Amino acid sequence: MATKASKGKTYTILPVTRVEGHGKVTIHMNDAGVVEYARLHIVEFRGFERFILGRPFWEVPVMVQRLCGICPVSHHLAAAKAMDRIVGGEQLTPTAEKIRRLMHYGQMFQSHALHFFHLSSPDFLFGADGTAESGFAAPPAKRNIIAVAREFPKLAVQGVMMRKYGQEVILATAGKKIHGTGAVPGGVNKNLSVAERDALLKDVDQMTAWARSAVTIARDYTMEHLAELAPFGSFDSNHLSLVRESDGALDLYDGVLRAVDKDRNMILVDVNCQRYLDVLMEEVRPWSYMKFPFLKELGPDHGWYRVGPLARLNTATFIDTDEAYTAHKEFRELQKDRSNNITMCYHWARMIELLHSIEKIRELLLDTDLQGKELLTSGPRREEAVAIIEAPRGTLFHHYRVNRNDEVTMCNLIVSTTNNNEPMNRAVTKVAKDHFSGRREIPEKLLNYIEVAIRAYDPCLSCATHALGGMPLVVELYDAGGGLVARRVRGAGQPV
């Protein structure tokens, strides 16, 4: 839905569609009809950092994944990694680590397939003249997965089956497709049986072929429409992700923090995850429940960064699976020695990670350690731990303190979409300024351009929200006839 405020100076997009969670965009124009700024607002609040306080630490890996039904494995594993350190079990057994990695790559595979085929593909597939903007400006009736299934049935089936396969990997390793229980402090609670392995191996060749074709689709579309896509919501930025500690390779499960600037110069050089507070801070702004992280060294004005597939392919030295290695090299060639700062290249990068994930799944399924019996380990207890993992949408931070009674006393979550908060706001402002300024009326099709820029980041808005201090709150009580009986307000000095 789009509405125009009085005097035509503020436009609102509510809701933002084809993303996970609920958000809106406001576009502010001055009296001359020039866009001054645009903002992405998160209109829901999740209080997980508060209501897990006092709970026993072993419940946390199961509890926190309720933040999301799309990427629960990411929260499940991040919390489990943190609790590994609490119980002194961070040196997992080979079976436990490989089961978790298999679970994680299954999550990556299904989530990337979901976003590309179900949520973003309508922006690319439809349009009369074949230009990039024609797809973005398709009629609303075509901008959905139902239209894709009607006009591109084979592609729609491919997307559904790829997501299903990733969910089957999660089921086999976590015990459930959504909100599983497989990872526990110090390891896992099950291995992979031979029957489960063989069932997954049966379809891995088809999944690899489809992932390969998805890379081709994303690459070819990007290259064919590069003149239109390169400036679309794009800007120079820093990039941050985990990389493998030993050699800087792409590692989605574990590693050290690396950040590069717009020219791919190192800003953070492989920082231990336990030290994240030494290098990162979060800024609070009054108009959003999401915080704005930045690199301390550069400050809030210059230290913001991007995370996710685009950032990971900029920070990683290489990818350690054959086909994704080659695809990554081709991706890097587009910008030579500079970071790739083209926002719409997120989709191409995401499909390279999709291919990498299925290559890793095959590699792990052929490893006999998955049938091992040693599932748990432990050591000296700690009272504080940090864990960082690469979720589908980007770098995910979990930080906990646990007292001697095994109760959680502090939790700080910096989720992927929070890390991308500033870039997403810059992207919507860039698109609004490029396409809206000077217009007396804004056609509906142009409003979708804003959503296209947001969807490039694949945000999970429900994961991303938390607040500093007390939340404003209004409670109203109505009688059976609809009459207002009582109203209490907390906030602005008015406690409930």
N, C-alpha and C positions, 0 to 999 in steps of 0.2 A: 504494500500500500504506500502511496506517496501523497503527501499533503503539502500545501503551500500556506505559510503563515501570513499574517497581515502584512501589507505593503510588499509582499512578494520577496522578502529579503532572507527568509529562512525556509529551506526545503528539508523535509524529513522523509527518510526511508525507514519504514517500520512495518513488518520486521525485515531484517536482512535474511534473505532466503538461501537455501542450499548450503548451509553451514550447520555445525553442531552447536546447539545452544541458541540463546535469544539475545539479539542486539539491535541497535538502530544507528542511523547515521543522520547527523544534522549538517547542512551546508549553509554557510552564512555568507550573504552577499552585501556589499555596501550600496549606497544610494545610486552609484554609477553602474550597478549591475556587475561588478567585478567580485569574484569569490575571494574572500579574505582568508577563510580557513574552513576546514571540514573536520568533524570529529566522529569517531566511532565510540558509541556509548554501549556499555554492558548493562542490561536492565534486569539482571537476576543476581542473586547473592547466594553463595554457598559457604557455610560456616565450619568446614571440616577442621580447620586449624584450632578451633575452639572446642568442638564437642568430642574430639578424641582425647582431650585432656582428662587425666584420671583413669583412662582405660589401661589394662595390662598391655605391655608392649607386643606380645605375641598376637594380639587381635588386629594390630595396625595394618599388616599387609592385606588382610581381607576387608577391613573397614574403609580404608582410604580410596580403594578402587571404585567405591560407589560414587565418587565424583563424576564418573563418566561410564556410559555404556558402549562408547566407541573405542576408547583406548584404555580400558581398565587394566590390561596387562602391564602397561607402562607404569602406572601407579603401584600395582601389586609388586612388581619387581623392584622398583625404586625403594619402596618401604621395606621389602625383604632384605635388600642389600644394606640398608641402614641398620636393620635389626641384626643382620649378620655380625656387624661390628659390636653391637651391644653385647652379644653373647660370645664374642671373641671367635666367631666362626667365619671370618671373611675369606679365609683360604679354603674355598669349597673343595669337595671331592671332585674328581673329573666327571663323574656321572651327574652330580648336582649342577655343576656349572654348564655342562652341555645340554642338559634338560632345560635349564632356564634360557639358554641362548636359543634353543629350538623354539621354545614358547615365544620368545621375543621376536624372532624372525617370522614366525607365523602371524604375530600381531602386525608387524610392519607390512607383510604381504597383503593381509586382508584390508587393512586400513588404507593403504595407498590405492588398492584396487577400488575400494568403495569411493574414495574421493574422486579419482580420475574418471571412472566410468559412470558413476551414479550422480555425482554432484557437479562436476566441471564440464563433462563432455558436451552438454547442450550448448555451451558457449562456443564450441569449436565446430560442431557438426552442421549447424543450420545457417542458412543465409543464401541469398539469391545470386550474389555476384562473386562469391569466393574470397572476398577481402576479410581481414581479421575482424573489422568492425561489424561486418554483416552478421556474423554469428552472435556477437555481443548484443546486437540490436534485433535479434529474432523476436517474433511475437511472444507474449507471455505464455500462450497455450503450448508453445513448442519448447519452452525453457524448463524441461523436466524429464525425468527418466522414462515416463510413460511414452512421451514422444520419441525418445531414443529407441525404446523397444519396438515401437510401431514402424519406424522408418529405417532403423539399423538393427534388426533383430539379432543377427549373429554377434555383433559387438556387444549388445546388451546381455546376451546369454554368457558371453565370455566374461564380462565383468562380474556377473552373478556367480558363476562357477569359480572364479578366482577368489572371490571373497569367501565363498563356502569352503574352499580348500584351506585357506588360512585359518578359518574357524575350526576346522577339523584338527589342524595341528595344535591349536590351543586346547581343544577338548582332550586330546591325547596326553598333553603335558600338564595341564592345569586342573583337569577333572571336570570342567564346565567350559562352555563356549564363552560365557559372559560371567564375570565375577567369580573366577576360579579360586582354588585353594592350594594349588600345587607348590608354591614357594613358601617356605617356612623359615624362621630364623635359623641360620646355619646350614641351609640346604633345601631339599625338596621332600615331598612325602610319597613320591612314586617314581619309578623308572618307566621306560618305554618298553612294552612287551614286543616280542618278535611279530606277533599278529598285528599290533598297532603300527609297527614300522613298515611291514609289508603292505598294509592298506594305504599308507601315505606314499610309499614308493611307486605304487601302481599308477598314480596320476602325475608324478613329478615331471615327466617328460612333456606332457601336454601343457602343464603350467609354465614350464620354462619356455616353450614355444610361444605361448600367449604373452608372457612377459617380454620376450624379445620383440614381438610385433608391437607391443605397447610402447616400447622405447622408440621404435621406428615411427609410429604415429605421432608421438610428442615431438621428436626431433624434426621430422619432415614438416609438420605444421609450423613449428617455430621458424625454421629456415625459410620456408616459402612466404611467410608473413613478417619477416624480421623488421622490415622498414616500419610497419605499423606497431609491432609489439615492443621493439626496443625502447621507445620513449614512454610506453603506456604504464603509468604508475611507477616509473623507475627513478632511481636516484643513487648516488654513491653512498656506501655505508660500510661499517665494520661488520664482521661475521664471526660467530662464536660457535664452537661445538666441542664434543669429546673427540680425541684421536687416540689411536693405540700408542701406549707409552713407549714401546720399543722402537717404532719406526714411523710413527705419524700416519699410519694407514687408517682408513675409515673403520671405526669400531662403534657399533650401535649399542652395545651392552655395557662396556666399561672403558676406562682410559683416563686421560688427563685433559685439562681444559686448554684449548688453543684458541686464540683470536687473531684475526688478520684485518688489515684496513682495506680501503678500496683498491689499493694497488698490490694487495696480497703480501704486504710487509707485516711481519709478526708484531703483535701488540702484547698478547699473552703467550709466553713460551712454555707450553706444556706444564701447567700448574696443577699440583696435587688437589684433588677434589675437596679434601678436608679443609683446604685453605680458601674456599670460595669467598668467604666474607672479607678476606684480605684484598680481593681484587674487584668485587662487585658491591654495588649499593642499589637501593630501590628508592625512587622518588614517588611522592603521593601528590595527586592533583584532585581538586575538589569535584570535578565533573565526571569521574570514572571510579568504579569499584576496583578496576585493575590498577596495579602499580606500574611504574616505569623504571625498569632496571637499566643500569649503565655501568661502564667500567670506571672504577674510582680514579685511575690515573688520568683519564681524559675529562672527567666531570660530566654532568647531565647534558650539557649542550652538545658535546662532541663524542661522548662515550657510549651512546646507545648503539645497538647492534641488531643484526638479524640472526635468527636460528632456523633450523629445519633443513630440508633437502638442499636448497640452494647454498646455505651457509656451510653445510657439511662437505659439499663437493668443492667449495672454495678453500676450506681449511685443511682437508685431508691431503696428504702427500700422494696417495694412490689408493686404489681399491684392490683387495687381495683375492678377488675371484675373476676368472679369465674373461668372461664376456662383459661384465660390468667394468673391469679394468680398461678394456678397449673403448667402451662407451664413454667412460669418464675422460679419457684422453681426448676424444673427439669433442666432448662438451667443453673442456678447458681451452681447446683451440679457438673457440669462438671469440674469446677475449684475450687470447695469447697470455701474456705475463700478468695481466690485471685480474682482480676478482671479477666474477660475473655479477653485475649489479642490475641485470634485467629482471624485473619482478616476474614477468610471465615465464621466465625460464625455470621457475619453481616446478612447473609441471614436467618438463623434460628431466630435471634432476630427480623428481619423485619417481619417475618410471625407471631411471637407472638404479635407484635404490630398490625398486620392486624386483628388477632382474637380479641384483645382488642378493636379495633376501631369498629367492628361490634357489639360487646357486648354493647359498649357505645351508638351506634346508636339506638339499640333496647331500651335501657333504656331511652334515651331522647325522642324517638317517643311515648313512653307511658306516658310521662309527660304532663299534661294539661297546664302547663305554656307556652308551645309552641303556644297555641292559645290565649295568653294574648293580651291585647290591649295597654299596657304601653310599648312603644318601645324606648323612648328617655329620657335622663337625662342630666343635666348640672350643673355647679357650678362656683366657682371663676376661672378666666382665668389664664393660665400660659404661659410663653414664651419659655419653653424648656421641652422636654419629651423624655423618653426612653421607648421602648417596646421590650420585648423578647418573642418569641414563639418557640415551637419546630416544625420546618418544617419536612417533611418526611426524609430529608437528614441530619437533625441535627439542632442545636441551631441557631436561626436567630435573629440578633440585628438590630433594627431601632432606630436612634437617630436624633432628629430634633430640630431646633430653629425656632420660628415664631415671627415676629415683631408685633408692635401694629397696623400695617396696614393689618394684617392677611397674610403676605407674608412669605414664607419659606426662611430663610436666611442661614441655614446650614443643611446638611444631611450627616450622616455617616451610611453606611450599612455594617455590617459584616455578610455575608451569610454563610449558612451551609457548603458549599464546601470550602469556604475560611478557615473556622476553621479546615477543614480536609486537608489543603494544605500540611503541613509538613508530616503528616502520609501517604498520598498518595505517596509523593515523596520517603519516606522511603520504602514503600511497593514495588514500582517498582524497586528500587535499590536492595532490598533484593531478589526479584525474579530473577533479572538479574544476580546478583552475584552467586546465587545458581544454575542457569540453563545455563548461557551463558559462564562463565569463562572457559578458556581452549579450547574452540571450535574455529576452523579455519573458519567455516562457520556456520551461524545461520539459521536453517530451519524455514520456515514460521510458522509451527505449534508452535514453541517456542515463536514467537512474540505474539501469542494470550495469552500466559501465563501472559505477562505483562498487557494486557487488562483485563484479568480475575481479577487480583489484583485490578485494578482501578475500575472495575464494582462492586466489593464488597461494595464500598462506595456509590454507586449510585450517582455519582457526577452530578451536574447541572452546567456545565462549563460556560454557558451564564450568569447565575446569578452572578458568582463569581468574575467578572473582574472589577477592577477599578484601577486608577493610582494616584500616588502622584505627584502634579505639572503638568507641561506641557507635553503633549504627543508628541513624535516624529511624524512628518507628512511629507509625500511626495505627492505633487500634480503635475501631468503631463498632458499636453494638446496636443492632437494629431489632425492632420488635416484629411480630408476625405480619403486621400491616405495612412494613417497610419504613416505619418512622425511626429516626435516629434517637436512640435512648441515651447513649453516652459516647464521648470521644476523648481519648487520652493521647497525648503526643509526647514522645521523648526526642530530644534533640533541640538545639538552639536554646539551651537552658530550661527546657520544659520536660522534666522527668515524668515517666509514666507512673 
